[in-house]
Amino acid sequence: MPALPSPRTPDPALNSGMLGEVRSVLADMGEYFDPAGDHRILRADLAGGPLLDLGTYPVSLATWVLGPPETVQASGVTHPAGVNGQVGAVLNTEHGEQAVLHTTLFSDTPTTATVAGTEGTLHLPGPFYHPGDVLFTPTGGGTPRTYTEPRTAHEGLHFEAAEVARRIKNGQLETPLRPLADSIATMRVMDEIRHRCGISFPGE
């Protein structure tokens, strides 16, 4: 898949050099949904399945840390409700970095994430998309360090709403914390994963 140029979001941990050369991202997000239930994520007419819901979190993390991939490989499994139920994907960049991602409706999975480099590794305990602890482990068995951010209600989504309000108030159409190009890059990856898994939605 052709790479889409995208600026990486400035981040002190990633840009400080503490990880060395970042080579890998591992991320997972899964929740169990009763096949007999009526949740929107199980409805084919509403473009259900995990990818455009739960899967946006690991894909967004991977493209944010590594940039857009050059190649995407993916495999999916059908859910009894008639939607895609599970996806595994491997993203490779032109410089050799790799992301291994997973999302599912079949199980409550750890929902953790890891960003690994030549000098150290960052581990985000589940659920990784919430504010919370970040564990840094130096390569070679050095002393681990933990950084803590208090957890908040509603998964921290109110921070996003507040940022949107700030930018609109200032007459801006996007935020440097999540540029539009990053969102487009994420959507392109998810479209490629859908293509690889044979996932289609109503109206296509």
ZADO-1210 file (C-alpha; in nm, 4 decimals, padded with zeros to 6 digits):
<atoms>
<atom x="00.0000" y="00.0000" z="00.0000" code="MET" pos="1"/>
<atom x="00.1475" y="00.3426" z="-00.0894" code="PRO" pos="2"/>
<atom x="00.2622" y="00.5312" z="00.2194" code="ALA" pos="3"/>
<atom x="00.0866" y="00.8554" z="00.3044" code="LEU" pos="4"/>
<atom x="00.3245" y="01.1202" z="00.4447" code="PRO" pos="5"/>
<atom x="00.2150" y="01.2181" z="00.7938" code="SER" pos="6"/>
<atom x="00.3827" y="01.4241" z="01.0645" code="PRO" pos="7"/>
<atom x="00.4372" y="01.2327" z="01.3859" code="ARG" pos="8"/>
<atom x="00.2878" y="01.3893" z="01.6942" code="THR" pos="9"/>
<atom x="00.5578" y="01.5316" z="01.9247" code="PRO" pos="10"/>
<atom x="00.5915" y="01.3176" z="02.2369" code="ASP" pos="11"/>
<atom x="00.8614" y="01.3596" z="02.5042" code="PRO" pos="12"/>
<atom x="00.9099" y="00.9867" z="02.5626" code="ALA" pos="13"/>
<atom x="00.9392" y="00.9023" z="02.1927" code="LEU" pos="14"/>
<atom x="01.1498" y="01.2029" z="02.0963" code="ASN" pos="15"/>
<atom x="01.3836" y="01.2079" z="02.3978" code="SER" pos="16"/>
<atom x="01.5850" y="00.9126" z="02.2739" code="GLY" pos="17"/>
<atom x="01.5140" y="00.7071" z="02.5857" code="MET" pos="18"/>
<atom x="01.3845" y="00.4200" z="02.3694" code="LEU" pos="19"/>
<atom x="01.6643" y="00.4455" z="02.1166" code="GLY" pos="20"/>
<atom x="01.5481" y="00.3471" z="01.7691" code="GLU" pos="21"/>
<atom x="01.1813" y="00.2471" z="01.7954" code="VAL" pos="22"/>
<atom x="01.1325" y="-00.0803" z="01.6118" code="ARG" pos="23"/>
<atom x="00.8056" y="-00.2389" z="01.7289" code="SER" pos="24"/>
<atom x="00.4518" y="-00.1649" z="01.8437" code="VAL" pos="25"/>
<atom x="00.2295" y="-00.4362" z="01.9912" code="LEU" pos="26"/>
<atom x="-00.1314" y="-00.3475" z="02.0716" code="ALA" pos="27"/>
<atom x="-00.4541" y="-00.5318" z="02.1431" code="ASP" pos="28"/>
<atom x="-00.8130" y="-00.4402" z="02.2246" code="MET" pos="29"/>
<atom x="-01.0892" y="-00.6917" z="02.2748" code="GLY" pos="30"/>
<atom x="-01.4295" y="-00.7088" z="02.4421" code="GLU" pos="31"/>
<atom x="-01.6779" y="-00.9923" z="02.4661" code="TYR" pos="32"/>
<atom x="-02.0181" y="-00.9310" z="02.3080" code="PHE" pos="33"/>
<atom x="-02.2996" y="-01.1840" z="02.3475" code="ASP" pos="34"/>
<atom x="-02.3858" y="-01.3132" z="01.9970" code="PRO" pos="35"/>
<atom x="-02.7535" y="-01.3040" z="02.0948" code="ALA" pos="36"/>
<atom x="-02.7350" y="-00.9393" z="02.1995" code="GLY" pos="37"/>
<atom x="-02.8537" y="-00.6333" z="02.0099" code="ASP" pos="38"/>
<atom x="-02.5498" y="-00.4063" z="02.0509" code="HIS" pos="39"/>
<atom x="-02.4808" y="-00.1882" z="01.7454" code="ARG" pos="40"/>
<atom x="-02.1359" y="-00.3472" z="01.7064" code="ILE" pos="41"/>
<atom x="-02.3110" y="-00.6748" z="01.6113" code="LEU" pos="42"/>
<atom x="-02.5265" y="-00.5183" z="01.3401" code="ARG" pos="43"/>
<atom x="-02.4076" y="-00.5575" z="00.9816" code="ALA" pos="44"/>
<atom x="-02.6402" y="-00.2772" z="00.8664" code="ASP" pos="45"/>
<atom x="-02.4513" y="-00.0382" z="01.0980" code="LEU" pos="46"/>
<atom x="-02.1046" y="-00.1440" z="00.9750" code="ALA" pos="47"/>
<atom x="-02.0549" y="-00.3528" z="01.2875" code="GLY" pos="48"/>
<atom x="-01.7542" y="-00.5556" z="01.3911" code="GLY" pos="49"/>
<atom x="-01.4530" y="-00.4554" z="01.5987" code="PRO" pos="50"/>
<atom x="-01.2361" y="-00.2838" z="01.3381" code="LEU" pos="51"/>
<atom x="-01.4050" y="00.0585" z="01.3138" code="LEU" pos="52"/>
<atom x="-01.4733" y="00.0637" z="01.6884" code="ASP" pos="53"/>
<atom x="-01.2264" y="-00.1184" z="01.9127" code="LEU" pos="54"/>
<atom x="-00.9705" y="-00.1551" z="01.6355" code="GLY" pos="55"/>
<atom x="-00.9253" y="00.2173" z="01.5879" code="THR" pos="56"/>
<atom x="-00.7263" y="00.2353" z="01.9113" code="TYR" pos="57"/>
<atom x="-00.4426" y="-00.0059" z="01.8250" code="PRO" pos="58"/>
<atom x="-00.4281" y="00.1158" z="01.4633" code="VAL" pos="59"/>
<atom x="-00.4148" y="00.4810" z="01.5724" code="SER" pos="60"/>
<atom x="-00.1368" y="00.4039" z="01.8200" code="LEU" pos="61"/>
<atom x="00.0690" y="00.2212" z="01.5589" code="ALA" pos="62"/>
<atom x="00.0402" y="00.4910" z="01.2917" code="THR" pos="63"/>
<atom x="00.1061" y="00.7634" z="01.5509" code="TRP" pos="64"/>
<atom x="00.4262" y="00.6009" z="01.6764" code="VAL" pos="65"/>
<atom x="00.5646" y="00.4552" z="01.3531" code="LEU" pos="66"/>
<atom x="00.3988" y="00.6637" z="01.0844" code="GLY" pos="67"/>
<atom x="00.1991" y="00.5192" z="00.7932" code="PRO" pos="68"/>
<atom x="00.2963" y="00.1645" z="00.6916" code="PRO" pos="69"/>
<atom x="00.4269" y="00.0611" z="00.3529" code="GLU" pos="70"/>
<atom x="00.2605" y="-00.2825" z="00.3680" code="THR" pos="71"/>
<atom x="-00.0374" y="-00.4252" z="00.5564" code="VAL" pos="72"/>
<atom x="-00.1171" y="-00.7930" z="00.6116" code="GLN" pos="73"/>
<atom x="-00.4346" y="-00.8996" z="00.7925" code="ALA" pos="74"/>
<atom x="-00.6626" y="-01.1925" z="00.8624" code="SER" pos="75"/>
<atom x="-01.0170" y="-01.1900" z="00.9971" code="GLY" pos="76"/>
<atom x="-01.2742" y="-01.4271" z="01.1488" code="VAL" pos="77"/>
<atom x="-01.6523" y="-01.4003" z="01.1071" code="THR" pos="78"/>
<atom x="-01.8792" y="-01.3486" z="01.4101" code="HIS" pos="79"/>
<atom x="-02.2031" y="-01.5517" z="01.4453" code="PRO" pos="80"/>
<atom x="-02.3979" y="-01.2244" z="01.4244" code="ALA" pos="81"/>
<atom x="-02.2860" y="-01.1870" z="01.0631" code="GLY" pos="82"/>
<atom x="-02.0177" y="-00.9214" z="01.1116" code="VAL" pos="83"/>
<atom x="-01.6425" y="-00.9547" z="01.1309" code="ASN" pos="84"/>
<atom x="-01.5573" y="-01.0822" z="01.4784" code="GLY" pos="85"/>
<atom x="-01.1800" y="-01.0741" z="01.5033" code="GLN" pos="86"/>
<atom x="-00.8843" y="-00.9246" z="01.3157" code="VAL" pos="87"/>
<atom x="-00.5096" y="-00.9675" z="01.3392" code="GLY" pos="88"/>
<atom x="-00.2854" y="-00.7333" z="01.1398" code="ALA" pos="89"/>
<atom x="00.0843" y="-00.6759" z="01.0777" code="VAL" pos="90"/>
<atom x="00.1990" y="-00.3335" z="00.9549" code="LEU" pos="91"/>
<atom x="00.5479" y="-00.2782" z="00.8134" code="ASN" pos="92"/>
<atom x="00.7063" y="00.0597" z="00.7389" code="THR" pos="93"/>
<atom x="00.9570" y="00.1304" z="00.4643" code="GLU" pos="94"/>
<atom x="01.2309" y="00.1607" z="00.7315" code="HIS" pos="95"/>
<atom x="01.1664" y="-00.1834" z="00.8808" code="GLY" pos="96"/>
<atom x="00.9562" y="-00.0946" z="01.1848" code="GLU" pos="97"/>
<atom x="00.6672" y="-00.3284" z="01.2530" code="GLN" pos="98"/>
<atom x="00.3350" y="-00.3210" z="01.4377" code="ALA" pos="99"/>
<atom x="00.1419" y="-00.6336" z="01.5407" code="VAL" pos="100"/>
<atom x="-00.2222" y="-00.5516" z="01.6196" code="LEU" pos="101"/>
<atom x="-00.5309" y="-00.7430" z="01.7306" code="HIS" pos="102"/>
<atom x="-00.8962" y="-00.6683" z="01.8003" code="THR" pos="103"/>
<atom x="-01.1887" y="-00.8988" z="01.8789" code="THR" pos="104"/>
<atom x="-01.5520" y="-00.9262" z="01.9874" code="LEU" pos="105"/>
<atom x="-01.5057" y="-01.2834" z="02.1132" code="PHE" pos="106"/>
<atom x="-01.3152" y="-01.2201" z="02.4376" code="SER" pos="107"/>
<atom x="-01.2105" y="-00.9693" z="02.7000" code="ASP" pos="108"/>
<atom x="-00.8431" y="-00.9508" z="02.6032" code="THR" pos="109"/>
<atom x="-00.5644" y="-00.7753" z="02.7994" code="PRO" pos="110"/>
<atom x="-00.5996" y="-00.4527" z="02.5951" code="THR" pos="111"/>
<atom x="-00.2379" y="-00.3595" z="02.6536" code="THR" pos="112"/>
<atom x="00.0224" y="-00.1914" z="02.4343" code="ALA" pos="113"/>
<atom x="00.3999" y="-00.1985" z="02.4046" code="THR" pos="114"/>
<atom x="00.6365" y="00.0366" z="02.2222" code="VAL" pos="115"/>
<atom x="00.9811" y="-00.1194" z="02.1943" code="ALA" pos="116"/>
<atom x="01.3124" y="00.0333" z="02.0912" code="GLY" pos="117"/>
<atom x="01.6802" y="-00.0534" z="02.0895" code="THR" pos="118"/>
<atom x="01.7421" y="00.1205" z="02.4243" code="GLU" pos="119"/>
<atom x="01.4212" y="00.0461" z="02.6120" code="GLY" pos="120"/>
<atom x="01.0583" y="-00.0531" z="02.6124" code="THR" pos="121"/>
<atom x="00.7394" y="00.1289" z="02.7147" code="LEU" pos="122"/>
<atom x="00.4544" y="-00.0886" z="02.8382" code="HIS" pos="123"/>
<atom x="00.1018" y="00.0484" z="02.8823" code="LEU" pos="124"/>
<atom x="-00.1036" y="-00.1850" z="03.1035" code="PRO" pos="125"/>
<atom x="-00.4635" y="-00.2400" z="03.0060" code="GLY" pos="126"/>
<atom x="-00.6651" y="-00.0660" z="02.9059" code="PRO" pos="127"/>
<atom x="-00.3872" y="00.1170" z="02.7228" code="PHE" pos="128"/>
<atom x="-00.6128" y="00.3882" z="02.5801" code="TYR" pos="129"/>
<atom x="-00.7009" y="00.5173" z="02.9303" code="HIS" pos="130"/>
<atom x="-00.4857" y="00.7543" z="03.1327" code="PRO" pos="131"/>
<atom x="-00.2807" y="00.5452" z="03.3739" code="GLY" pos="132"/>
<atom x="00.0574" y="00.3873" z="03.4373" code="ASP" pos="133"/>
<atom x="00.3419" y="00.3643" z="03.1861" code="VAL" pos="134"/>
<atom x="00.6301" y="00.1268" z="03.2624" code="LEU" pos="135"/>
<atom x="00.9737" y="00.1957" z="03.1112" code="PHE" pos="136"/>
<atom x="01.2244" y="-00.0902" z="03.1092" code="THR" pos="137"/>
<atom x="01.5793" y="-00.0201" z="02.9837" code="PRO" pos="138"/>
<atom x="01.7331" y="-00.2703" z="02.7449" code="THR" pos="139"/>
<atom x="01.9707" y="-00.5128" z="02.9141" code="GLY" pos="140"/>
<atom x="01.7954" y="-00.5386" z="03.2489" code="GLY" pos="141"/>
<atom x="01.8333" y="-00.1878" z="03.3911" code="GLY" pos="142"/>
<atom x="01.6106" y="-00.0523" z="03.6660" code="THR" pos="143"/>
<atom x="01.2481" y="-00.0147" z="03.5474" code="PRO" pos="144"/>
<atom x="01.0696" y="00.3158" z="03.6013" code="ARG" pos="145"/>
<atom x="00.6950" y="00.3731" z="03.6313" code="THR" pos="146"/>
<atom x="00.5169" y="00.6950" z="03.5355" code="TYR" pos="147"/>
<atom x="00.1677" y="00.7393" z="03.6760" code="THR" pos="148"/>
<atom x="-00.1236" y="00.9491" z="03.5543" code="GLU" pos="149"/>
<atom x="-00.4525" y="00.9357" z="03.7458" code="PRO" pos="150"/>
<atom x="-00.7317" y="00.7442" z="03.5758" code="ARG" pos="151"/>
<atom x="-01.0450" y="00.9411" z="03.4961" code="THR" pos="152"/>
<atom x="-01.4074" y="00.8595" z="03.4261" code="ALA" pos="153"/>
<atom x="-01.5407" y="00.8050" z="03.0736" code="HIS" pos="154"/>
<atom x="-01.2040" y="00.6778" z="02.9450" code="GLU" pos="155"/>
<atom x="-01.0660" y="01.0308" z="02.9290" code="GLY" pos="156"/>
<atom x="-01.2791" y="01.1186" z="02.6255" code="LEU" pos="157"/>
<atom x="-01.3649" y="01.4526" z="02.7840" code="HIS" pos="158"/>
<atom x="-01.0060" y="01.5604" z="02.7123" code="PHE" pos="159"/>
<atom x="-01.0769" y="01.5165" z="02.3409" code="GLU" pos="160"/>
<atom x="-01.4000" y="01.7148" z="02.3647" code="ALA" pos="161"/>
<atom x="-01.2224" y="01.9963" z="02.5477" code="ALA" pos="162"/>
<atom x="-00.9473" y="02.0087" z="02.2839" code="GLU" pos="163"/>
<atom x="-01.2048" y="02.0248" z="02.0032" code="VAL" pos="164"/>
<atom x="-01.3781" y="02.3141" z="02.1814" code="ALA" pos="165"/>
<atom x="-01.0473" y="02.5000" z="02.2238" code="ARG" pos="166"/>
<atom x="-00.9577" y="02.4684" z="01.8557" code="ARG" pos="167"/>
<atom x="-01.3026" y="02.5721" z="01.7347" code="ILE" pos="168"/>
<atom x="-01.2937" y="02.8737" z="01.9668" code="LYS" pos="169"/>
<atom x="-00.9581" y="02.9724" z="01.8155" code="ASN" pos="170"/>
<atom x="-01.0907" y="02.9349" z="01.4593" code="GLY" pos="171"/>
<atom x="-00.8790" y="02.6268" z="01.3874" code="GLN" pos="172"/>
<atom x="-00.9896" y="02.3235" z="01.1879" code="LEU" pos="173"/>
<atom x="-00.7528" y="02.0696" z="01.3455" code="GLU" pos="174"/>
<atom x="-00.5234" y="02.0161" z="01.6429" code="THR" pos="175"/>
<atom x="-00.1464" y="01.9568" z="01.6419" code="PRO" pos="176"/>
<atom x="-00.2114" y="01.6825" z="01.8991" code="LEU" pos="177"/>
<atom x="-00.3864" y="01.4775" z="01.6320" code="ARG" pos="178"/>
<atom x="-00.3422" y="01.6347" z="01.2858" code="PRO" pos="179"/>
<atom x="-00.5936" y="01.5526" z="01.0140" code="LEU" pos="180"/>
<atom x="-00.3182" y="01.3751" z="00.8180" code="ALA" pos="181"/>
<atom x="-00.2793" y="01.1292" z="01.1060" code="ASP" pos="182"/>
<atom x="-00.6515" y="01.0508" z="01.1026" code="SER" pos="183"/>
<atom x="-00.6451" y="00.9990" z="00.7254" code="ILE" pos="184"/>
<atom x="-00.3427" y="00.7691" z="00.7586" code="ALA" pos="185"/>
<atom x="-00.5279" y="00.5625" z="01.0196" code="THR" pos="186"/>
<atom x="-00.8377" y="00.5332" z="00.7983" code="MET" pos="187"/>
<atom x="-00.6263" y="00.4234" z="00.5021" code="ARG" pos="188"/>
<atom x="-00.4741" y="00.1462" z="00.7110" code="VAL" pos="189"/>
<atom x="-00.8173" y="00.0295" z="00.8275" code="MET" pos="190"/>
<atom x="-00.9431" y="00.0311" z="00.4679" code="ASP" pos="191"/>
<atom x="-00.6468" y="-00.1856" z="00.3684" code="GLU" pos="192"/>
<atom x="-00.7153" y="-00.4238" z="00.6592" code="ILE" pos="193"/>
<atom x="-01.0786" y="-00.4477" z="00.5457" code="ARG" pos="194"/>
<atom x="-00.9631" y="-00.5247" z="00.1921" code="HIS" pos="195"/>
<atom x="-00.7279" y="-00.7967" z="00.3155" code="ARG" pos="196"/>
<atom x="-01.0001" y="-00.9533" z="00.5315" code="CYS" pos="197"/>
<atom x="-01.2798" y="-00.9211" z="00.2750" code="GLY" pos="198"/>
<atom x="-01.4860" y="-00.6951" z="00.5031" code="ILE" pos="199"/>
<atom x="-01.7477" y="-00.4851" z="00.3258" code="SER" pos="200"/>
<atom x="-02.0178" y="-00.2549" z="00.4561" code="PHE" pos="201"/>
<atom x="-02.3683" y="-00.1640" z="00.3330" code="PRO" pos="202"/>
<atom x="-02.3626" y="00.0792" z="00.0410" code="GLY" pos="203"/>
<atom x="-02.0212" y="-00.0246" z="-00.0871" code="GLU" pos="204"/>
</atoms>
